[in-house]
């Protein structure tokens, strides 16, 4: 959490339009948002500053979302327990199961409304409105 009391969200997605859409929704809901273009950059940002929750896409270059989560969860660090919302265009049961095995708290199929996104992040951060 920031000194202002706002919770920090890290959005990891290779699509700049998706990141901007999520940023708009979450800032409107009162969150502080930072962005990463892939899982590798996301891990670097997590090591540099604290976040309260992470939103991660599945299909990205350099390090995909499943590899990101598996790597994050396998580390013996305090940040390994950060709540994670996985977003993807893949809607199969096997995709949801793979995300759960990797360490996802929730799996959401894109597109997602801004209101629904904010509601998921509220649940993951314990924010009540």
Contact map, one row per residue, 1 for C-alpha under 8 A:
111111110000000000000000000000000000000000000000011100000000000000000000000000000000000000000000000000000000000000000000000000000
111111110000000000000000000000000000000000000000000000000000000000000000000000000000000000000000000000000000000000000000000000000
111111000000000000000000000000000000000000000000000000000000000000000000000000000000000000000000000000000000000000000000000000000
111111000000000000000000000000000000000000000000000000000000000000000000000000000000000000000000000000000000000000000000000000000
111111100000000000000000000000000000000000000000000000000000000000000000000000000000000000000000000000000000000000000000000000000
111111110000000000000000000001110000000000000000000000000000000000000000000000000000000000000000000000000000000000000000000000000
110011111000000000000000000001110000000000000000001100000000000000000000000000000000000000000000000000000000000000000000000010000
110001111100000000000000000000111100000000000000011110000000000000000000000000000000000000000000000000000000000000000000000000000
000000111110000000000000000000111100000000000000001111100000000000000000000000000000000000000000000000000000000000000000000000000
000000011111000000000000000000001111000001000000001011100000000000000000000000000000000000000000000000000000000000000000000000000
000000001111100000100110000000001111000000000000000001110000000000000000000000000000000000000000000000000000000000000000000000000
000000000111110000100000000000000011111001000000000001111000000000000000000000000000000000000000000000000000000000000000000000000
000000000011111101100000000000000011110000000000000000011001000000000000000000000000000000000000000000000000000000000000000000000
000000000001111100100000000000000001110000000000000000001001100000000000000000000000000000000000000000000000000000000000000000000
000000000000111111100000000000000000100000000000000000000000000000000000000000000000000000000000000000000000000000000000000000000
000000000000111111110000000000000000100000000000000000000000000000000000000000000000000000000000000000000000000000000000000000000
000000000000001111111000000000000000000000000000000000000000000000000000000000000000000000000000000000000000000000000000000000000
000000000000101111111100000000000000000000000000000000000000000000000000000000000000000000000000000000000000000000000000000000000
000000000011111111111110000000000010000000000000000000000000000000000000000000000000000000000000000000000000000000000000000000000
000000000000000111111111000000000000000000000000000000000000000000000000000000000000000000000000000000000000000000000000000000000
000000000000000011111111100000000000000000000000000000000000000000000000000000000000000000000000000000000000000001000000000000000
000000000010000001111111110000000000000000000000000000000000000000000000000000000000000000000000000000000000000001001000000000000
000000000010000000111111111000001100000000000000000000000000000000000000000000000000000000000000000000000000000000000000000000000
000000000000000000011111111100000000000000000000000000000000000000000000000000000000000000000000000000000000000000000000000000000
000000000000000000001111111110000000000000000000000000000000000000000000000000000000000000000000000000000000000001101100000000000
000000000000000000000111111111111000000000000000000000000000000000000000000000000000000000000000000000000000000001001100000000000
000000000000000000000011111111111000000000000000000000000000000000000000000000000000000000000000000000000000000000000000000000000
000000000000000000000001111111100000000000000000000000000000000000000000000000000000000000000000000000000000000000000000000000000
000000000000000000000000111111100000000000000000000000000000000000000000000000000000000000000000000000000000000000000100000000000
000001100000000000000000011111110000000000000000000000000000000000000000000000000000000000000000000000000000000000000000000000000
000001111000000000000000011111111000000000000000000000000000000000000000000000000000000000000000000000000000000000000000000000000
000001111000000000000000011001111100000000000000000000000000000000000000000000000000000000000000000000000000000000000000000000000
000000011110000000000010011000111110000000000000000000000000000000000000000000000000000000000000000000000000000000000000000000000
000000011110000000000010000000011111000000000000000000000000000000000000000000000000000000000000000000000000000000000000000000000
000000000111100000100000000000001111100001000000000000000000000000000000000000000000000000000000000000000000000000000000000000000
000000000111110000000000000000000111111011001000000000000000000000000000000000000000000000000000000000000000000000000000000000000
000000000001111100000000000000000011111011000000000000000001000000000000000000000000000000000000000000000000000000000000000000000
000000000001110000000000000000000001111111000000000000000001111110000000000000000000000000000000000000000000000000000000000000000
000000000001000000000000000000000001111111100000000000010001011110110000000000000000000000000000000000000000000000000000000000000
000000000000000000000000000000000000011111110000000000000000011000010000000000000000000000000000000000000000000000000000000000000
000000000000000000000000000000000001111111111000000000000000000000000000000000000000000000000000000000000000000000000000000000000
000000000101000000000000000000000011111111111100000000000000000000010000000000000000000000000000000000000000000000000000000000000
000000000000000000000000000000000000001111111110000000000000000000010001000000000000000000000000000000000000000000000000000000000
000000000000000000000000000000000000000111111111000000000000000000000000000000000000000000000000000000000000000000000000000000000
000000000000000000000000000000000001000011111111100000000000000000000000000000000000000000000000000000000000000000000000000000000
000000000000000000000000000000000000000001111111111000000000000000000000000000100000000000000000000000000000000000000000000000000
000000000000000000000000000000000000000000111111110000000000000000000000000000000000000000000000000000000000000000000000000000000
000000000000000000000000000000000000000000011111110000000000000000000000000000000000000000000000000000000000000000000000000000000
000000000000000000000000000000000000000000001111111000000000000000000000000000000000000000000000000000000000000000000000000000000
100000010000000000000000000000000000000000000111111100000000000000000000000000100000000000000000000000000000000000000000000000000
100000111100000000000000000000000000000000000100111111000000000000000000000000000100000000000000000000000000000000000000000000000
100000111000000000000000000000000000000000000000011111000000000000000000000000000110000000000000000000000000000000000000000010000
000000011100000000000000000000000000000000000000001111100000000000000000000000000111100000000000000000000000000000000000100110000
000000001111000000000000000000000000000000000000001111110000000000000000000000000111100000000000000000000000000000000000000000000
000000001111000000000000000000000000000000000000000011111000000000000000000000000001111000000000000000000000000000000000000000000
000000000011100000000000000000000000001000000000000001111100000010000000000000000001111000000000000000000000000000000000000000000
000000000001110000000000000000000000000000000000000000111111000110000000000000000000011100000000000000000000000000000000000000000
000000000000000000000000000000000000000000000000000000011111000111000000000000000000011100000000000000000000000000000000000000000
000000000000000000000000000000000000000000000000000000001111100110000000000000000000000100000000000000000000000000000000000000000
000000000000110000000000000000000000111000000000000000001111111110000000000000000000000000000000000000000000000000000000000000000
000000000000010000000000000000000000010000000000000000000011111100000000000000000000000000000000000000000000000000000000000000000
000000000000000000000000000000000000011100000000000000000001111100000000000000000000000000000000000000000000000000000000000000000
000000000000000000000000000000000000011100000000000000000001111110110000000000000000000000000000000000000000000000000000000000000
000000000000000000000000000000000000011000000000000000001111111111110000000000000000000000000000000000000000000000000000000000000
000000000000000000000000000000000000011000000000000000011111001111111000000000000000010000000000000000000000000000000000000000000
000000000000000000000000000000000000000000000000000000000100000111111100000000000000000000000000011001000000000000000000000000000
000000000000000000000000000000000000001000000000000000000000001111111110000000000000000000000000000001000000000000000000000000000
000000000000000000000000000000000000001101100000000000000000001111111111000000000000000000000000000000000000000000000000000000000
000000000000000000000000000000000000000000000000000000000000000011111111100000000000000000000000000001110000000000000000000000000
000000000000000000000000000000000000000000000000000000000000000001111111110000000000000000000000000001100000000000000000000000000
000000000000000000000000000000000000000000000000000000000000000000111111111000000000000000000000000000000000000000000000000000000
000000000000000000000000000000000000000000100000000000000000000000011111111000110000000000000000000000000000000000000000000000000
000000000000000000000000000000000000000000000000000000000000000000001111111100011000000000000000000001100000000000000000000000000
000000000000000000000000000000000000000000000000000000000000000000000111111100010000000000000000000000000000000000000000000000000
000000000000000000000000000000000000000000000000000000000000000000000011111110010000000000000000000000000000000000000000000000000
000000000000000000000000000000000000000000000000000000000000000000000000111111010000000000000000000000000000000000000000000000000
000000000000000000000000000000000000000000000000000000000000000000000000001111110000000000000000000000000000000000000000000000000
000000000000000000000000000000000000000000000000000000000000000000000000000111111000000000000000000000000000000000000000000000000
000000000000000000000000000000000000000000000100010000000000000000000001000011111100000000000000000000000000000000000000000000000
000000000000000000000000000000000000000000000000000000000000000000000001111111111100000000000000000000000000000000000000000000000
000000000000000000000000000000000000000000000000000000000000000000000000100001111110000000000000000000000000000000000000000000000
000000000000000000000000000000000000000000000000001111000000000000000000000000111111000000000000000000000000000000000000000000000
000000000000000000000000000000000000000000000000000111000000000000000000000000001111100000000000000000011000000000000000000110000
000000000000000000000000000000000000000000000000000011110000000000000000000000000111110000000000000000111100000000000000000100000
000000000000000000000000000000000000000000000000000011110000000000000000000000000011111000000000000000011111000000000001100000000
000000000000000000000000000000000000000000000000000000111100000010000000000000000001111100000000001000011111000000000000000000000
000000000000000000000000000000000000000000000000000000111100000000000000000000000000111110000000000000000011110000000000000000000
000000000000000000000000000000000000000000000000000000001110000000000000000000000000011111100000000000000011110000000000000000000
000000000000000000000000000000000000000000000000000000000000000000000000000000000000001111100000000000000000111000000000000000000
000000000000000000000000000000000000000000000000000000000000000000000000000000000000000111110010000000000000100000000000000000000
000000000000000000000000000000000000000000000000000000000000000000000000000000000000000111111011000000000000100000000000000000000
000000000000000000000000000000000000000000000000000000000000000000000000000000000000000001111111000000000000000000000000000000000
000000000000000000000000000000000000000000000000000000000000000000000000000000000000000000111111100000000000000000000000000000000
000000000000000000000000000000000000000000000000000000000000000000000000000000000000000000011111110000000000000000000000000000000
000000000000000000000000000000000000000000000000000000000000000000000000000000000000000001111111111000000000000000000000000000000
000000000000000000000000000000000000000000000000000000000000000000000000000000000000000000111111111100000010000000000000000000000
000000000000000000000000000000000000000000000000000000000000000000000000000000000000000000001111111110000000000000000000000000000
000000000000000000000000000000000000000000000000000000000000000001000000000000000000000000000111111111000000000000000000000000000
000000000000000000000000000000000000000000000000000000000000000001000000000000000000010000000011111111110010000000000000000000000
000000000000000000000000000000000000000000000000000000000000000000000000000000000000000000000001111111111110000000000000000000000
000000000000000000000000000000000000000000000000000000000000000000000000000000000000000000000000111111110000000000000000000000000
000000000000000000000000000000000000000000000000000000000000000001101100100000000000000000000000011111110000000000000000000000000
000000000000000000000000000000000000000000000000000000000000000000001100100000000001000000000000001111111000000000000000000000000
000000000000000000000000000000000000000000000000000000000000000000001000000000000011110000000000001111111110000000000000000000000
000000000000000000000000000000000000000000000000000000000000000000000000000000000011110000000000000100111110000000000000000000000
000000000000000000000000000000000000000000000000000000000000000000000000000000000001110000000000000100011111000000000000000000000
000000000000000000000000000000000000000000000000000000000000000000000000000000000000111100000001001100011111100000000000000000000
000000000000000000000000000000000000000000000000000000000000000000000000000000000000111100000000000000000111110100000000000000000
000000000000000000000000000000000000000000000000000000000000000000000000000000000000001111100000000000000011111100000000000000000
000000000000000000000000000000000000000000000000000000000000000000000000000000000000001110000000000000000001111100000000000000000
000000000000000000000000000000000000000000000000000000000000000000000000000000000000000010000000000000000000111110000000000000000
000000000000000000000000000000000000000000000000000000000000000000000000000000000000000000000000000000000001111111011000000000000
000000000000000000000000000000000000000000000000000000000000000000000000000000000000000000000000000000000000001111111000000000000
000000000000000000001100110000000000000000000000000000000000000000000000000000000000000000000000000000000000000111111100000000000
000000000000000000000000100000000000000000000000000000000000000000000000000000000000000000000000000000000000000011111110000000000
000000000000000000000000000000000000000000000000000000000000000000000000000000000000000000000000000000000000000111111111000000000
000000000000000000000100110000000000000000000000000000000000000000000000000000000000000000000000000000000000000111111111100000000
000000000000000000000000110010000000000000000000000000000000000000000000000000000000000000000000000000000000000001111111110000000
000000000000000000000000000000000000000000000000000000000000000000000000000000000000000000000000000000000000000000111111111000000
000000000000000000000000000000000000000000000000000000000000000000000000000000000000100000000000000000000000000000011111111100000
000000000000000000000000000000000000000000000000000010000000000000000000000000000000100000000000000000000000000000001111111110000
000000000000000000000000000000000000000000000000000000000000000000000000000000000000000000000000000000000000000000000111111111110
000000000000000000000000000000000000000000000000000000000000000000000000000000000000000000000000000000000000000000000011111111110
000000000000000000000000000000000000000000000000000010000000000000000000000000000011000000000000000000000000000000000001111111100
000000100000000000000000000000000000000000000000000110000000000000000000000000000010000000000000000000000000000000000000111111100
000000000000000000000000000000000000000000000000000000000000000000000000000000000000000000000000000000000000000000000000011111110
000000000000000000000000000000000000000000000000000000000000000000000000000000000000000000000000000000000000000000000000011111111
000000000000000000000000000000000000000000000000000000000000000000000000000000000000000000000000000000000000000000000000011001111
000000000000000000000000000000000000000000000000000000000000000000000000000000000000000000000000000000000000000000000000000000111
